[in-house]
């Protein structure tokens, strides 16, 4: 059993040493890790300056809307960097890329306003792979400009490929920064390795209202209801009566985060090479 985030190195050595990316992703999606990783409760503020990296509009609210609200309530700084324009396949929706980008960015602005946060920084990239170097430079500049000591980002084994690529981008950005930035990976499409847990009972109404601002995404899937349901489910991480809603994260110091990303990236490249070989 792992009882605290101080023992993450043991976990990384045991579970990520000889990495099998598909098996780890499956284990994460099924919440396998919560059976033997006991998360440590954390409280706001998480640092003097928090920066949330969101690949798409609504990731920030789904994964760490409660953390953002509590960080701001504590009087500390918090901001969001939105990587993509979130406007894939506009023709299928009978609109333009520009119009869809504006719609989705406006929703993120309204979500930020719910908790009194400044507008997100929108990079409006049309794809992370083809704009990788540009994303790295922008993100590094934001971390430096805000003197961010904590960065939130989707869990690296999350099902969406952009969420994995976002971690590759953050890792490259952190390589150019001398200080050790803490990284907390949040849940969007699946579960994480939950070594820290945050009670969000006091801000659940604010988080719910943030989620409601994303009309575009909610029209396809009820993210508001499903996300709050997951947060309610996570209350089991703590004793009865201690929590009704919680967000979970996989926390790592920057140096260990870089090691993890390097292992996952190498495994992903090996998987891709095997697929190409089989296709020949």
N, C-alpha and C positions, 0 to 999 in steps of 0.2 A: 504494500500500500504506500502511496505517496501522500503525505499529509500536508505539504506546503509547497509554495512556489520556490522555496529555497532549495528544494531537492530536484528541480527540473533537469539538472545535468544528468542525474541518474536515469531519469526517464528518457532523455534524448539519447543517451548512450545505449539503452536497452531497446528502445523502440524505433529509433531513427538511424541506428548505426548501419545496418545492412538494409537499406530502404527499398521497400516494394511499394511503389506509389499507388498502384491500384488497390492493393489490400489495405493500405493506410487510409485511403480516401473512403473505402467501404466501411472500415471500422469507425471512422469519424462520423459518417452519415448515419450509422446505426446507433450512435452515442455509446459505443463500446467503451471508450476511455473513462466515462464517468463511473464505471463499475469499480475502478481501482485508483482513480485520482481524486482525492478529496480536496476541493477548492478552498482557498483561504478567502474569507470576506475582506473586501477592500472598501474604502470610503473616499469621497471627494474631500478636498481637491486631490487629483491624481498627480499633479505637478503644478508648477507656476504657469506653464503655457502648454496647452494640449492642442495638437493638430490632428484632425481626422482626415484620413485619405479615403475618399469614396470613388470607386470606379464609375458608378452610375448614380443618377438622382434617385434617391430613396434609400440607398445603402446606409447612409449615415443615420437615418432615423430608425431603420430596422435593427441595425446591429448595435448602435450605442446612443440612441436618442436619450435614454435615461441618464447615461453617463454625461452626455453633453449638458443636459438640464442641471444636473447636480454640480457639475464643475462650475457652471456660471452662477448658480445659487451660492456657492462657496466664496464667490468674489474673485476667483481666478480666471485666467484667460482661456478661451476656446475658439477654434476656427475650423472650417472645413475647406478642403481642396477637392474639387470635382474634376476627375481626370477626363472622362469622355463627354461627348455631346449628348449621349443617350438617344441618338436619333437614327438608329439603323432601320432599314427598310421603310422609309417614308412613303414610297410609291404604293406599297400595299395598304397604307392608311389613307391614301388620297390627299397627301399633303407634301410639303417640301421639307428638306432637311433643316433649313433655316427656321421654318415655322415650328417644327417639332422640337428643335433645340430650345427655342424661346419658351415654348410651353413647359418643357420639363425643367428648365432653369428657373422659371417663375415659380413652379411648385416648390422647388428647394428653397427659394427665397422666402416663400410664405411659411414653410416649415421652420426655418431659422428664426423668423419673426415671432413665432409662437413662444419661444423660450428666450427672446430678447437677444439673440445672437446676430452678429453682423452677417451680411450676405456672404455665401460661399465664394471662394475664388474659382472661377470656371475656366478650365483650360480648353474646353470644347474640342478635344481631340477626336477625330473620326475613327480612330483605332489605336490601340496601345502598342501593338507590335510594330506597325509602320511609323509610329511617332515615338518610339521608345526613348531615344536620346533626348528629344525635346522634353518629354515628360520628366526624365531624370533631372535635367537642368532646372526646370520650373519647380519641381518638388524640393530639390536641395535649396534653392533660393528661398522658398517659403519657410523651411525649417530654420534656416539661418536668420531670416528677417524677423521671425517671431520668437527666436531663441526657444524654440519648442524643446521641452525636455521629455515629453511623452507623445508618442504617435499611435493612433488607433488605425487599424487596417483590417480588411477581411481575413479570415483564417486562410492560411496558405493551401490547405487541402479542400477548400470550398469547391462546390461542383462547377461554378462558373469559371471558364478559362480566364476571363479578364481579371478575376480576383487573384488568381495565381500570378498572372503577369504583373499586376499592381505590386505584389510583393517583390518581384524581381526588380521593378523600378525603384521601390523604396530602398532595397538593399544597395543598389548602385548609388543612390543619393546619399545614403548614410556613410558610404566609404569615403566621401569627401568631407566629412565632418569629424573633427577630432574628439569631441566630447561623447560620452556614452549615453545615447538616447534610449529610454525604455520603450518597448513596443508591446502593445496589447492588441491581439488579433480577435476580431469580433465575428459573430455568427450572422450569416445572411441566408444562404440556401441550405445549409446543413449545420451540423454541430461542430464544436471545436474540441480541443483537449482542455477541459475546464480546470485550470489550476488556480484561477481567482474568480470570485463571484461578487456581484454588486446588487444590493437590495435597492429596488427602484420604486417601492411602494409610494413614497412621498411625491413622486413625479410621474406616476403612471397616467394620470389624466393629461398631462402636458405631452407625454410621448404619444398617447393615443391621438391627440389633436394634431401633432406633427405628421403622423402617418396618414391622417385623413386629408392632408393637403395634396397627396399624390394621386389625384383623380385618374390620371392616365394609367398608371400601373394598377390601381385598384379596380379599374374597369375590366382588366383581364384576369386578375386574381386578387382575392380579398386579402391583401397584405396586412391591413389594419387588424382584422380579426385573427388571422393566423399568427401574426407576430406577437400580439398580446397573449394568445393562447400558449405560445412557446415560453414567453416570459413567466406566465403562471405555472407552467409545467416545471420550470427551473426552480421554483420555490422549494422543491424537494431537496435541494442542495443543503438546506439549513433545517434546523429543528422546527417542530410544530409550533406555530404561533409567532415565529421570528420573522417570517417573510411571506408575502403573497405574490410578489412579482420580482423577478431577478434577471439580470443580464450576466452572461458568462464570457470569459475571455481566456486566451492563452497568453500569458505574460512572459516576456523574455527581456533581459538586458540587450542592448544593441549588439554587443560582440557575439553573444550566443545566437541572436537572431540571424546575423550574417552567416553563421555556420549552418544553421537550419536551412536557410534559403539556398545556399550553395548545394546542399545535399539533395533537396527537392528538385532543384533546377537540373542537376546532373542526372537524376533519376528520370525526369521528364524527357530529357534529351535522349537518354538510352532507350526509353520506351518508344519514342518517335522513330529512332533509327531501326529498332526491331520491326516496327510496323512497315517501314519502307522496304526492309529486306524481305519480309513476307509477301509484300505486294509485287515484288519483281519476279 
